[in-house]
Amino acid sequence: MTGMFQDAPPAPPAQLSEITVTAARLPPAAADAAFSVVRLDQAVLERSTRLDEALRTVPAVSLFRRTSSLAANPTTQGISLRAIAPSGAGRTLVTLDGVPLNDPFGGWVIWSQVAPESLERVDIVRGAGAGPYGAGALTGAIGLTERDRGGVLDLSVGERGGARAAGSGSTMLGPVGVTLSGLYETSDGYTPVRGSAAGAADTPLDLDSRSAALRVDAPLDGLNLEGANLSLRAATWEEDRGSGLLNTRSNASGHSLSATAAKAPPVDGYGWRLQAWRIESDFANTSASVAADRSTTTPANDQYRTPATGWGLNAALRRRVSDFAGGRLEWEVGADARFNEGETNEFFSNPTGAGFARGRRAGGETSVAGAYVDGSWTDGAWLVAGGLRYDQWKNEAGFRYEYTLATGAPILDEMDEDRSGEVFSARLAARRDLSSLLGAGYAWRAAAYSGFRPATLNELHRPFRVGNDITEANSALEPETLRGIETGLAFDRDGIAWGATVFWNEIEDAIVNVTIGEGPGTFPRAGFVPAGGVLRQRQNAGTIEAWGVELNGSVQATEALSLNAALSWTDAEVDGGTAAPQLTGLRPAQAPEWSATAGLDWRATERLTLGLAARYESARFDDDLNSRSLDAAVTLDARAEWAAREGVMIWAALDNAFDEEVEVSMTGTDVAGYAPPRTLRAGVRFSY
């Protein structure tokens, strides 16, 4: 049920003759095949109602917490590859046809802005990268490719008031291609705290989300740019959700515009890309302190508006040479820049429960601009690839202003010092076809790389609260950097495929939420922390070192039966040094040591297909001090599909079939929050 895992992406699909124009994009670089690449195919995307759920079919790829974006607060929807050190902001760059989707304020990704039905494929490149928009791709990059042809509409309903409609369709209007996609989803949700620990303050995680996108593709032949295309894309999204506690909610919204002109390089010749984009987003979030018996909540913070704007540019020139030193050469040079600005507006301080006493505005600007060169050479047996980036980063115009609501009198008025720096990052890899040594189907690869991620505006400037826990911002954060090496062996022949990778990664100046105080008590800047709560601050908390092993395999056992499995083991440890010595020897928060997936697809009859998908994760810690433990968990999902007729498929899915209680959070008083219980869904899918 989880699709085929591949060590390297195959060649782009051939264009259908009736399609005269496609999206303006460069094809996947040949260099990617030398790195740890997993492609999610249509089988995975068609069976996933949310994009992050499709990504979770790869072990150790997850949001900050175990739950999916169906129930996760937007601030925890940042995604990370490998279980090195998950982060609410995410340590992975996510792009759609080259345009970054990470939020300009928080770095997280609002996953409902892209329906799986609108995508052709997803490529996951593990390991830091040096290509376009390399800043932010600390643990890797996820590249989404939007559909160019055909159409699909999926309609479904589920338990607890769940309903969903999502689709995408493309058509040609003369020489112009038009692609329209959209999503609407609603759910009454489930209550994350259950059983005897739950009280009247615990409420369902209801959801209402919607998104739409329009892309227009046109040839540029009339401008003497033979073979080049222009793509204009506009998108909008909004999601409103409950936060699981009485009188707490969040809302995330935004819209984006992008323009891309590109020409794919011929076998011998040049290709190029010019791209510009702009994202505007907003975020609102309310939080509350919880009574000891969980019977009531007291409003603690109302972040009523967080406007942010991000925009960027990218230019690239690519060259292919079919005969160079006895092989094929491909290189790309380019430059890119990203600029973000935003601020949080909120009310806080409600010690008596009578109402908020203070207000806060805080924010600033960040930017990163760089240039890169990337290339590869292959002679059929060998593929050698490498790249180099140079980036300059800046944090500017940072401020924090707090005032008394009753009088407007200032309490705190700070301007942060402007900060800047420069970073070099690189990658080098080789892949060798071992058919002549071990037999057909074998290949070996090795890679070394480095990368960096600047702190987001959210990490630099926005304090936040979850229940009774408070986390302070830190405008002095330095970018975190990663270096790593890995090697792997793969086999693919006669319906059997497997791969094994061993890696070592080290993150320096890792940005971690560090515990600096425990409630009850009053602390400078943060104010009062209730009993059972803690005070944390984002800090560059030393170094995180990780060794890991990744295994994957798939078997086409018969024409009707296929099986697949994957496993990840990661031994990650923090060295807090002098900055956070209390963390030395501990495991990063939310990083499981083991994770595994397994699945099968059985075409029982010509019309009926049955599938199972299992996922296991070992225990993990909810906090930096490893004091709040989350138990290991295994879940099983089942699905049945009935082909009613050509282009019409009826399906039913049972998620978490054994109703496993999967812990996703833990309070200081040992109250656990859980992932969704067993859920039955059913729907119909139309495609052409």
C-alpha positions as CSV (number, residue, x, y, z in Angstrom):
1,M,0.0,0.0,0.0
2,T,2.9,2.3,0.4
3,G,4.1,2.2,-3.2
4,M,7.6,1.5,-4.5
5,F,10.7,2.9,-3.0
6,Q,13.4,3.8,-5.5
7,D,17.0,4.7,-4.9
8,A,16.9,7.3,-7.7
9,P,14.2,8.9,-9.8
10,P,13.5,7.4,-13.2
11,A,13.5,9.5,-16.3
12,P,10.6,12.0,-16.6
13,P,7.5,10.5,-18.1
14,A,7.1,10.9,-21.9
15,Q,4.8,13.6,-23.0
16,L,1.5,12.6,-24.6
17,S,1.2,13.7,-28.2
18,E,-2.0,15.7,-27.7
19,I,-0.4,17.8,-25.0
20,T,1.5,20.6,-26.7
21,V,2.6,22.5,-23.7
22,T,3.5,21.6,-20.1
23,A,4.5,23.4,-16.9
24,A,7.6,25.5,-17.2
25,R,10.2,23.4,-15.3
26,L,13.6,21.8,-15.7
27,P,13.6,18.0,-15.6
28,P,15.2,16.3,-12.5
29,A,18.9,16.8,-12.5
30,A,20.9,13.7,-13.4
31,A,23.0,14.4,-10.3
32,D,20.1,13.4,-8.0
33,A,20.5,9.7,-8.8
34,A,23.8,9.7,-6.9
35,F,22.1,10.7,-3.6
36,S,19.6,9.1,-1.3
37,V,16.4,9.7,-3.3
38,V,12.9,8.2,-2.7
39,R,10.1,8.7,-5.2
40,L,6.5,8.5,-4.1
41,D,4.5,7.2,-7.1
42,Q,0.9,7.6,-8.0
43,A,-0.1,4.5,-5.9
44,V,0.9,6.4,-2.7
45,L,-0.6,9.7,-3.7
46,E,-3.9,8.3,-4.7
47,R,-4.4,6.6,-1.4
48,S,-3.4,9.5,0.8
49,T,-5.9,12.3,1.7
50,R,-3.1,14.6,3.0
51,L,0.3,15.1,1.5
52,D,2.2,14.7,4.8
53,E,0.4,11.3,5.3
54,A,1.9,10.2,2.0
55,L,5.3,11.3,3.1
56,R,5.0,9.3,6.3
57,T,5.1,6.1,4.2
58,V,8.9,6.7,4.3
59,P,10.3,5.7,7.7
60,A,11.6,8.6,9.9
61,V,10.0,11.2,7.7
62,S,7.4,13.0,9.9
63,L,6.0,16.2,11.2
64,F,7.3,17.4,14.6
65,R,4.9,15.2,16.4
66,R,3.4,11.8,15.5
67,T,0.1,13.1,14.4
68,S,-0.6,14.2,10.8
69,S,-1.8,17.6,9.7
70,L,-5.4,16.4,10.1
71,A,-5.0,17.2,13.8
72,A,-1.6,19.0,14.1
73,N,-1.4,22.7,15.0
74,P,0.2,24.7,12.1
75,T,3.2,25.5,14.3
76,T,4.1,21.7,14.5
77,Q,3.6,21.0,10.8
78,G,7.3,21.5,9.9
79,I,8.7,18.4,8.4
80,S,12.1,16.7,8.8
81,L,13.8,13.8,7.0
82,R,15.6,11.2,9.1
83,A,15.1,11.1,12.9
84,I,18.1,13.3,13.6
85,A,16.2,16.2,15.3
86,P,12.6,17.0,14.3
87,S,11.6,20.6,14.7
88,G,8.3,22.5,14.6
89,A,9.8,24.8,12.0
90,G,11.0,21.8,10.0
91,R,14.5,21.1,8.8
92,T,13.5,20.3,5.2
93,L,12.9,22.5,2.2
94,V,9.6,21.8,0.4
95,T,9.1,23.1,-3.2
96,L,6.4,22.8,-5.8
97,D,7.8,23.0,-9.3
98,G,10.7,25.0,-7.8
99,V,8.7,27.4,-5.6
100,P,9.3,27.1,-1.8
101,L,6.1,26.2,0.2
102,N,7.6,26.8,3.6
103,D,5.8,29.5,5.5
104,P,7.6,32.9,5.4
105,F,7.1,33.4,9.1
106,G,7.4,30.0,10.7
107,G,9.1,27.7,8.1
108,W,6.4,25.1,8.6
109,V,4.2,23.9,5.7
110,I,0.4,24.2,5.6
111,W,-0.1,20.9,3.9
112,S,-3.7,21.4,3.0
113,Q,-2.6,24.0,0.4
114,V,-1.6,21.1,-1.9
115,A,-4.0,18.2,-2.4
116,P,-2.3,14.9,-3.3
117,E,-4.7,14.6,-6.3
118,S,-3.0,17.7,-7.8
119,L,0.5,16.1,-7.9
120,E,2.2,13.9,-10.5
121,R,5.0,12.8,-8.2
122,V,7.0,13.6,-5.1
123,D,10.8,13.2,-4.9
124,I,12.5,13.1,-1.4
125,V,16.2,13.8,-1.4
126,R,17.7,12.9,2.0
127,G,20.9,14.7,3.0
128,A,21.8,18.4,2.8
129,G,21.7,19.9,-0.7
130,A,23.6,22.6,-2.6
131,G,21.2,23.2,-5.5
132,P,18.5,25.9,-6.0
133,Y,17.2,27.4,-2.7
134,G,19.7,25.2,-0.8
135,A,19.4,27.3,2.3
136,G,16.8,25.5,4.5
137,A,17.4,22.0,3.0
138,L,19.3,21.0,6.2
139,T,18.2,17.3,6.3
140,G,17.1,17.2,2.7
141,A,14.6,18.5,0.2
142,I,11.1,17.5,-1.0
143,G,10.3,18.3,-4.6
144,L,6.6,18.3,-5.6
145,T,5.7,18.1,-9.3
146,E,2.2,19.3,-10.3
147,R,0.0,17.4,-12.8
148,D,0.2,18.4,-16.4
149,R,-2.5,16.2,-17.9
150,G,-5.6,14.3,-17.1
151,G,-7.9,14.8,-14.1
152,V,-9.2,13.3,-10.9
153,L,-12.0,14.0,-8.4
154,D,-12.1,12.2,-5.1
155,L,-15.2,12.5,-2.8
156,S,-15.3,10.8,0.6
157,V,-16.9,10.8,4.0
158,G,-15.7,9.4,7.3
159,E,-16.5,8.9,11.0
160,R,-16.8,11.9,13.4
161,G,-18.3,14.2,10.7
162,G,-15.5,13.8,8.2
163,A,-16.1,14.9,4.6
164,R,-13.7,15.7,1.8
165,A,-13.7,16.7,-1.8
166,A,-10.5,17.2,-3.8
167,G,-9.6,17.2,-7.4
168,S,-7.4,18.4,-10.2
169,G,-8.0,18.7,-13.9
170,S,-6.1,19.9,-17.0
171,T,-7.2,21.0,-20.4
172,M,-5.9,22.7,-23.5
173,L,-7.5,26.0,-24.7
174,G,-5.8,26.2,-28.1
175,P,-2.0,26.4,-27.4
176,V,-2.6,27.3,-23.7
177,G,-2.8,24.7,-21.0
178,V,-5.0,25.3,-17.9
179,T,-4.8,23.3,-14.7
180,L,-7.2,23.8,-11.9
181,S,-7.1,22.0,-8.5
182,G,-8.9,22.4,-5.2
183,L,-9.6,20.8,-1.8
184,Y,-12.3,21.1,0.8
185,E,-12.2,19.1,4.0
186,T,-14.2,19.2,7.3
187,S,-14.2,17.1,10.4
188,D,-15.7,17.2,13.9
189,G,-12.4,15.8,15.0
190,Y,-11.4,13.6,18.0
191,T,-10.4,14.6,21.5
192,P,-6.7,14.0,22.0
193,V,-6.8,13.5,25.8
194,R,-9.0,10.5,26.6
195,G,-9.9,8.2,29.4
196,S,-9.8,9.1,33.1
197,A,-7.3,11.9,32.5
198,A,-9.7,13.9,30.4
199,G,-11.9,16.6,31.8
200,A,-14.4,19.2,30.6
201,A,-11.6,21.3,29.2
202,D,-10.6,18.7,26.7
203,T,-12.4,19.3,23.4
204,P,-12.2,17.8,19.8
205,L,-9.6,18.8,17.2
206,D,-12.2,19.9,14.6
207,L,-11.1,21.0,11.2
208,D,-12.3,23.1,8.3
209,S,-9.8,23.6,5.4
210,R,-10.0,24.7,1.8
211,S,-7.5,25.5,-0.9
212,A,-7.5,26.2,-4.7
213,A,-4.9,26.7,-7.3
214,L,-4.9,27.8,-11.0
215,R,-1.9,27.3,-13.4
216,V,-1.8,28.6,-16.9
217,D,1.0,27.3,-19.3
218,A,1.8,28.9,-22.6
219,P,4.5,28.3,-25.2
220,L,7.0,31.1,-25.8
221,D,7.7,30.2,-29.5
222,G,6.3,33.6,-30.6
223,L,9.0,35.4,-28.7
224,N,11.7,33.5,-30.6
225,L,12.2,31.2,-27.6
226,E,11.6,27.9,-29.3
227,G,10.8,25.1,-26.9
228,A,10.4,27.4,-23.9
229,N,7.2,27.6,-21.8
230,L,5.8,30.2,-19.4
231,S,3.8,29.1,-16.3
232,L,1.7,31.5,-14.2
233,R,0.3,30.0,-11.0
234,A,-2.0,31.5,-8.3
235,A,-3.1,29.7,-5.1
236,T,-5.0,30.4,-2.0
237,W,-5.7,28.4,1.2
238,E,-7.2,28.6,4.7
239,E,-7.6,26.2,7.5
240,D,-9.4,26.7,10.8
241,R,-9.0,24.1,13.6
242,G,-9.7,23.4,17.2
243,S,-6.6,22.9,19.4
244,G,-8.0,20.3,21.8
245,L,-8.7,22.6,24.7
246,L,-11.7,24.7,25.6
247,N,-11.6,28.2,24.1
248,T,-8.4,27.5,22.0
249,R,-8.3,27.6,18.2
250,S,-5.9,28.3,15.3
251,N,-6.3,29.7,11.8
252,A,-3.8,29.7,9.0
253,S,-4.4,31.3,5.7
254,G,-2.4,32.6,2.7
255,H,-2.1,33.0,-1.0
256,S,0.8,32.8,-3.5
257,L,1.7,33.9,-7.0
258,S,4.5,32.6,-9.1
259,A,5.8,33.0,-12.7
260,T,8.3,30.6,-14.3
261,A,9.8,30.6,-17.7
262,A,11.9,27.6,-18.6
263,K,13.4,25.6,-21.4
264,A,14.5,22.0,-20.9
265,P,18.0,21.4,-22.4
266,P,18.2,19.2,-25.5
267,V,20.7,16.3,-25.6
268,D,23.4,18.7,-26.7
269,G,22.6,22.2,-25.7
270,Y,21.4,24.7,-23.2
271,G,18.3,24.9,-21.0
272,W,17.4,27.7,-18.6
273,R,14.9,28.8,-15.9
274,L,13.8,32.2,-14.7
275,Q,11.4,32.2,-11.7
276,A,9.8,34.7,-9.4
277,W,7.3,34.1,-6.6
278,R,5.5,35.8,-3.7
279,I,3.7,34.3,-0.6
280,E,1.5,36.2,1.8
281,S,0.4,34.3,4.9
282,D,-1.4,35.0,8.2
283,F,-1.8,33.0,11.4
284,A,-3.9,33.3,14.5
285,N,-3.7,31.1,17.6
286,T,-5.2,31.2,21.1
287,S,-3.8,29.2,24.0
288,A,-4.9,28.7,27.6
289,S,-3.7,27.4,30.9
290,V,-5.4,24.3,32.2
291,A,-6.7,23.6,35.7
292,A,-5.1,20.7,37.6
293,D,-8.3,18.7,37.3
294,R,-8.7,19.7,33.6
295,S,-12.2,21.0,34.3
296,T,-11.6,24.5,33.0
297,T,-9.1,26.7,31.1
298,T,-8.1,30.3,31.5
299,P,-7.2,32.3,28.4
300,A,-3.4,32.8,28.4
301,N,-2.6,34.2,25.0
302,D,-4.4,35.5,21.9
303,Q,-2.2,35.7,18.9
304,Y,-4.8,37.4,16.8
305,R,-2.8,38.3,13.7
306,T,0.6,37.3,12.3
307,P,0.9,38.8,8.8
308,A,4.0,37.7,6.8
309,T,5.3,38.1,3.3
310,G,7.9,36.1,1.5
311,W,9.2,36.6,-2.0
312,G,12.1,35.3,-4.1
313,L,13.9,34.9,-7.4
314,N,15.7,32.1,-9.1
315,A,17.7,31.9,-12.3
316,A,19.5,28.9,-13.7
317,L,21.4,27.9,-16.8
318,R,21.8,24.2,-17.6
319,R,24.0,22.5,-20.2
320,R,24.0,18.9,-21.5
321,V,26.9,17.5,-23.4
322,S,26.4,14.0,-24.8
323,D,30.1,13.3,-25.4
324,F,32.6,14.6,-22.8
325,A,35.6,12.7,-21.7
326,G,34.0,9.5,-22.9
327,G,30.7,10.1,-21.1
328,R,27.7,12.5,-20.7
329,L,28.1,15.8,-18.9
330,E,25.4,18.0,-17.3
331,W,26.0,21.1,-15.3
332,E,23.9,23.9,-13.9
333,V,24.8,27.4,-12.5
334,G,22.4,29.6,-10.9
335,A,21.5,32.2,-8.2
336,D,18.5,32.6,-5.9
337,A,17.3,34.9,-3.2
338,R,14.6,34.8,-0.5
339,F,13.2,37.6,1.6
340,N,10.8,37.3,4.5
341,E,9.2,39.9,6.7
342,G,6.4,39.5,9.4
343,E,5.3,40.2,12.9
344,T,3.1,38.7,15.6
345,N,0.3,40.7,17.2
346,E,-1.1,39.3,20.5
347,F,-2.7,39.8,23.8
348,F,-1.2,38.1,26.9
349,S,-0.9,38.1,30.7
350,N,-4.2,37.0,32.3
351,P,-3.1,36.0,35.9
352,T,-6.5,36.5,37.5
353,G,-8.7,35.2,34.6
354,A,-10.4,38.6,34.4
355,G,-9.0,39.4,31.0
356,F,-5.8,40.2,29.2
357,A,-3.6,42.9,30.7
358,R,-0.9,43.3,28.1
359,G,-0.3,43.4,24.3
360,R,2.7,42.5,22.2
361,R,4.1,43.2,18.8
362,A,7.3,41.5,17.7
363,G,8.9,40.6,14.3
364,G,11.5,41.6,11.8
365,E,13.0,40.7,8.4
366,T,15.2,37.9,7.2
367,S,16.9,37.2,3.9
368,V,19.3,34.8,2.3
369,A,20.8,35.1,-1.2
370,G,23.3,32.8,-2.9
371,A,24.8,31.4,-6.0
372,Y,25.6,27.8,-6.9
373,V,27.1,25.4,-9.4
374,D,26.0,21.8,-9.7
375,G,27.0,19.1,-12.1
376,S,27.3,15.5,-13.0
377,W,29.2,13.2,-15.4
378,T,28.3,9.6,-16.3
379,D,29.8,7.0,-18.6
380,G,27.1,4.4,-18.1
381,A,28.8,2.6,-15.2
382,W,29.9,5.6,-13.2
383,L,27.9,8.7,-12.2
384,V,29.9,11.4,-10.4
385,A,28.1,14.5,-9.1
386,G,28.9,17.5,-7.0
387,G,27.9,21.0,-6.2
388,L,29.0,24.2,-4.3
389,R,26.9,27.0,-2.9
390,Y,27.8,30.4,-1.4
391,D,25.1,32.2,0.7
392,Q,24.7,35.4,2.6
393,W,22.1,35.6,5.3
394,K,20.7,38.6,7.2
395,N,18.4,39.2,10.2
396,E,17.2,42.8,10.2
397,A,14.7,45.3,11.7
398,G,13.9,43.0,14.6
399,F,11.8,44.4,17.4
400,R,9.7,43.5,20.4
401,Y,7.2,46.0,21.9
402,E,5.0,45.2,24.9
403,Y,2.4,47.5,26.4
404,T,-0.4,47.8,29.0
405,L,-3.8,47.4,27.3
406,A,-5.6,49.7,29.8
407,T,-3.3,52.7,29.2
408,G,-1.2,51.9,26.2
409,A,1.9,52.6,28.2
410,P,5.0,50.7,27.0
411,I,6.4,48.0,29.2
412,L,9.2,46.7,26.9
413,D,10.5,48.4,23.8
414,E,13.5,46.6,22.2
415,M,15.2,46.9,18.9
416,D,17.3,43.8,18.0
417,E,20.8,44.2,16.6
418,D,21.0,43.5,12.9
419,R,23.0,40.3,12.3
420,S,24.5,38.7,9.1
421,G,26.9,36.1,7.9
422,E,28.0,33.9,5.1
423,V,28.0,30.2,4.6
424,F,29.7,27.9,2.1
425,S,28.0,24.5,1.5
426,A,28.8,21.6,-0.8
427,R,28.0,18.1,-1.9
428,L,29.9,15.4,-3.7
429,A,28.7,11.9,-4.6
430,A,29.4,8.9,-6.8
431,R,27.3,6.0,-8.1
432,R,28.7,2.9,-9.6
433,D,26.8,0.2,-11.6
434,L,28.1,-3.1,-10.3
435,S,26.6,-5.3,-12.9
436,S,30.0,-6.4,-14.2
437,L,31.1,-7.3,-10.6
438,L,28.1,-8.6,-8.8
439,G,25.6,-9.2,-11.6
440,A,22.8,-7.2,-13.3
441,G,20.8,-4.9,-11.0
442,Y,23.4,-4.0,-8.4
443,A,24.6,-0.4,-7.8
444,W,26.7,1.3,-5.1
445,R,26.8,4.9,-4.2
446,A,28.5,7.3,-1.6
447,A,28.0,10.9,-0.8
448,A,29.3,13.7,1.4
449,Y,27.5,17.0,1.9
450,S,27.0,20.1,4.1
451,G,24.1,22.6,4.4
452,F,22.6,25.2,6.7
453,R,19.2,26.6,7.9
454,P,18.8,30.1,9.1
455,A,16.4,30.7,12.0
456,T,12.8,31.6,11.1
457,L,11.1,34.8,12.1
458,N,9.0,32.7,14.4
459,E,12.0,31.3,16.2
460,L,13.7,34.7,16.4
461,H,10.8,36.8,17.6
462,R,7.6,34.9,18.7
463,P,7.1,33.5,22.2
464,F,4.4,30.9,22.4
465,R,2.5,28.8,24.8
466,V,1.1,25.2,24.7
467,G,-1.1,24.4,27.8
468,N,1.0,25.4,30.8
469,D,4.4,25.3,28.9
470,I,5.9,28.6,27.7
471,T,8.7,29.0,25.1
472,E,10.6,32.2,24.7
473,A,12.0,33.5,21.4
474,N,15.7,34.4,20.8
475,S,16.7,37.1,18.4
476,A,20.4,36.1,18.8
477,L,20.0,32.7,17.1
478,E,22.8,31.7,14.6
479,P,22.0,29.5,11.6
480,E,22.3,25.8,12.2
481,T,24.7,23.8,9.9
482,L,24.9,20.2,9.0
483,R,27.6,18.0,7.5
484,G,27.3,14.3,6.7
485,I,28.5,11.3,4.8
486,E,26.7,8.2,3.6
487,T,27.1,5.1,1.5
488,G,24.6,2.6,0.1
489,L,24.1,-0.5,-1.9
490,A,21.0,-1.2,-4.1
491,F,19.5,-3.9,-6.2
492,D,16.7,-3.8,-8.7
493,R,15.9,-6.7,-11.1
494,D,13.1,-9.0,-12.1
495,G,10.5,-7.5,-9.7
496,I,12.8,-7.5,-6.7
497,A,14.3,-4.3,-5.4
498,W,16.1,-3.4,-2.2
499,G,18.5,-0.8,-0.8
500,A,20.7,-0.2,2.2
501,T,22.2,3.1,3.4
502,V,24.5,3.9,6.3
503,F,24.8,7.6,7.2
504,W,26.5,10.0,9.7
505,N,25.2,13.5,10.2
506,E,26.2,16.3,12.6
507,I,24.2,19.4,13.3
508,E,26.2,22.3,14.8
509,D,24.5,25.2,16.6
510,A,21.3,23.2,16.6
511,I,18.2,25.3,17.4
512,V,16.5,23.6,20.3
513,N,13.8,24.5,22.8
514,V,15.8,24.4,26.0
515,T,14.2,24.1,29.4
516,I,15.4,27.0,31.6
517,G,12.8,27.0,34.4
518,E,9.9,25.1,36.0
519,G,6.6,26.4,37.4
520,P,5.0,27.6,39.5
521,G,7.0,30.8,39.3
522,T,7.4,34.2,37.7
523,F,10.3,34.7,35.3
524,P,11.8,37.8,33.5
525,R,10.1,38.5,30.2
526,A,8.1,35.3,30.2
527,G,6.0,36.2,33.3
528,F,4.1,33.5,35.4
529,V,4.5,29.8,34.6
530,P,1.8,27.7,36.3
531,A,2.4,24.5,38.3
532,G,3.2,21.5,36.0
533,G,4.5,23.9,33.3
534,V,8.0,24.7,32.2
535,L,9.8,27.7,30.7
536,R,11.9,27.0,27.6
537,Q,13.9,29.2,25.2
538,R,15.0,28.6,21.7
539,Q,18.8,28.3,21.8
540,N,21.8,27.2,19.7
541,A,22.2,24.2,22.0
542,G,25.5,22.8,20.9
543,T,25.8,19.8,18.6
544,I,23.6,16.9,17.6
545,E,25.4,13.8,16.2
546,A,23.5,10.9,14.5
547,W,24.5,7.6,13.0
548,G,21.8,5.7,11.1
549,V,20.9,2.8,8.9
550,E,18.1,2.8,6.3
551,L,16.8,-0.4,4.6
552,N,14.0,-0.8,2.0
553,G,12.8,-3.5,-0.2
554,S,9.9,-4.5,-2.5
555,V,8.8,-7.7,-4.2
556,Q,6.4,-8.3,-7.0
557,A,5.6,-11.8,-5.8
558,T,3.0,-12.5,-8.4
559,E,1.2,-10.5,-11.1
560,A,-1.5,-9.8,-8.5
561,L,0.6,-9.5,-5.3
562,S,3.2,-7.0,-4.3
563,L,4.9,-6.4,-0.9
564,N,7.2,-3.7,0.4
565,A,8.9,-2.8,3.6
566,A,11.4,-0.2,4.9
567,L,13.2,0.4,8.2
568,S,15.2,3.2,9.7
569,W,17.5,3.2,12.8
570,T,18.9,6.4,14.0
571,D,21.2,6.9,17.1
572,A,21.1,10.6,17.7
573,E,22.7,12.3,20.7
574,V,23.0,15.9,21.9
575,D,26.2,17.5,23.1
576,G,25.1,20.7,24.8
577,G,28.6,22.0,25.4
578,T,28.8,25.1,27.5
579,A,25.5,26.5,26.0
580,A,23.2,23.7,27.4
581,P,25.3,21.2,29.4
582,Q,22.1,19.7,30.9
583,L,21.3,18.3,27.4
584,T,24.6,16.4,26.9
585,G,24.1,12.7,26.4
586,L,20.4,13.0,25.8
587,R,18.3,12.2,22.7
588,P,16.7,15.1,20.7
589,A,13.0,15.6,21.4
590,Q,10.5,13.8,19.2
591,A,13.3,11.6,17.5
592,P,12.5,7.9,17.6
593,E,15.4,5.4,17.4
594,W,13.5,2.9,15.3
595,S,10.8,3.4,12.7
596,A,9.5,0.9,10.1
597,T,6.8,0.5,7.5
598,A,5.4,-2.5,5.6
599,G,2.6,-3.0,3.2
600,L,1.1,-5.3,0.6
601,D,-1.3,-4.9,-2.4
602,W,-3.3,-7.8,-3.6
603,R,-5.4,-7.7,-6.7
604,A,-7.9,-10.3,-5.5
605,T,-10.1,-10.1,-8.7
606,E,-10.1,-8.1,-11.8
607,R,-12.1,-5.4,-10.1
608,L,-11.1,-5.8,-6.4
609,T,-7.8,-4.7,-4.8
610,L,-7.0,-5.1,-1.1
611,G,-4.2,-3.4,0.7
612,L,-2.6,-3.3,4.2
613,A,0.0,-0.8,5.5
614,A,1.7,-1.0,8.9
615,R,3.8,1.6,10.7
616,Y,6.0,1.1,13.8
617,E,7.8,3.7,15.8
618,S,9.9,3.1,19.0
619,A,9.5,5.2,22.1
620,R,10.5,8.9,21.8
621,F,10.8,11.8,24.2
622,D,8.4,14.8,24.2
623,D,10.9,17.2,25.7
624,D,14.5,18.2,25.6
625,L,15.3,16.9,29.1
626,N,14.0,13.4,28.1
627,S,11.7,13.5,31.2
628,R,8.4,13.0,29.2
629,S,8.4,9.7,27.4
630,L,6.0,8.6,24.6
631,D,5.5,4.9,24.3
632,A,6.3,2.9,21.2
633,A,3.4,2.3,18.8
634,V,2.4,0.2,15.9
635,T,-0.6,1.0,13.6
636,L,-2.3,-0.9,10.8
637,D,-4.3,0.6,8.0
638,A,-6.5,-1.4,5.6
639,R,-8.0,-0.4,2.3
640,A,-10.3,-1.9,-0.4
641,E,-10.8,-0.6,-3.9
642,W,-13.5,-1.7,-6.4
643,A,-13.2,-0.7,-10.0
644,A,-16.9,0.0,-10.8
645,R,-16.0,0.9,-14.4
646,E,-13.3,2.6,-16.3
647,G,-12.4,5.8,-14.6
648,V,-14.6,5.1,-11.5
649,M,-13.3,3.5,-8.4
650,I,-15.2,3.0,-5.1
651,W,-13.0,2.6,-2.0
652,A,-13.1,2.1,1.7
653,A,-10.3,2.6,4.3
654,L,-9.9,1.7,7.9
655,D,-7.2,3.7,9.6
656,N,-5.6,2.5,12.8
657,A,-7.6,-0.7,12.5
658,F,-6.7,-2.0,15.9
659,D,-7.5,1.3,17.6
660,E,-4.0,1.7,19.0
661,E,-3.5,4.5,21.5
662,V,-0.6,6.4,20.0
663,E,0.9,9.0,22.4
664,V,1.8,12.2,20.6
665,S,2.3,14.6,23.6
666,M,2.9,14.5,27.3
667,T,2.3,17.3,29.9
668,G,4.5,17.9,33.0
669,T,1.7,16.2,35.0
670,D,1.8,13.0,32.9
671,V,-1.3,13.7,30.9
672,A,-0.9,12.2,27.4
673,G,-2.4,13.4,24.2
674,Y,-3.2,10.8,21.5
675,A,-3.3,10.4,17.7
676,P,-6.6,9.6,16.0
677,P,-8.5,6.5,17.1
678,R,-9.8,3.9,14.6
679,T,-11.5,5.7,11.7
680,L,-13.6,4.3,8.9
681,R,-13.7,6.3,5.6
682,A,-15.3,5.6,2.2
683,G,-15.4,7.4,-1.1
684,V,-15.5,7.4,-4.8
685,R,-12.8,8.5,-7.2
686,F,-13.3,9.6,-10.8
687,S,-10.4,9.9,-13.2
688,Y,-9.7,10.5,-16.9
